[in-house]
Amino acid sequence: MLALRIVVLYSNNYVVELNIMF
């Protein structure tokens, strides 16, 4: 469960960074 949560947080940060780039 903890690993899944970390992956979700990482994915959210990745999406936010992409939004800032574009």
ChimeraX commands (.cxc) that place a marker at each C-alpha (Angstrom):
marker #1 position 0.00,0.00,0.00 radius 0.5
marker #1 position 2.79,2.45,0.91 radius 0.5
marker #1 position 4.58,1.76,-2.38 radius 0.5
marker #1 position 1.37,2.43,-4.31 radius 0.5
marker #1 position 0.96,5.74,-2.45 radius 0.5
marker #1 position 4.50,6.79,-3.31 radius 0.5
marker #1 position 3.90,5.99,-6.98 radius 0.5
marker #1 position 0.72,8.10,-6.96 radius 0.5
marker #1 position 2.54,11.05,-5.35 radius 0.5
marker #1 position 5.38,10.74,-7.87 radius 0.5
marker #1 position 2.90,10.63,-10.77 radius 0.5
marker #1 position 1.11,13.73,-9.48 radius 0.5
marker #1 position 4.39,15.64,-9.21 radius 0.5
marker #1 position 5.36,14.53,-12.72 radius 0.5
marker #1 position 2.05,15.79,-14.15 radius 0.5
marker #1 position 2.39,19.11,-12.32 radius 0.5
marker #1 position 5.91,19.58,-13.70 radius 0.5
marker #1 position 4.67,18.86,-17.22 radius 0.5
marker #1 position 1.90,21.45,-16.78 radius 0.5
marker #1 position 4.47,24.03,-15.67 radius 0.5
marker #1 position 6.70,23.22,-18.66 radius 0.5
marker #1 position 3.89,23.60,-21.19 radius 0.5
marker link #1:1,2 radius 0.2
marker link #1:2,3 radius 0.2
marker link #1:3,4 radius 0.2
marker link #1:4,5 radius 0.2
marker link #1:5,6 radius 0.2
marker link #1:6,7 radius 0.2
marker link #1:7,8 radius 0.2
marker link #1:8,9 radius 0.2
marker link #1:9,10 radius 0.2
marker link #1:10,11 radius 0.2
marker link #1:11,12 radius 0.2
marker link #1:12,13 radius 0.2
marker link #1:13,14 radius 0.2
marker link #1:14,15 radius 0.2
marker link #1:15,16 radius 0.2
marker link #1:16,17 radius 0.2
marker link #1:17,18 radius 0.2
marker link #1:18,19 radius 0.2
marker link #1:19,20 radius 0.2
marker link #1:20,21 radius 0.2
marker link #1:21,22 radius 0.2
view
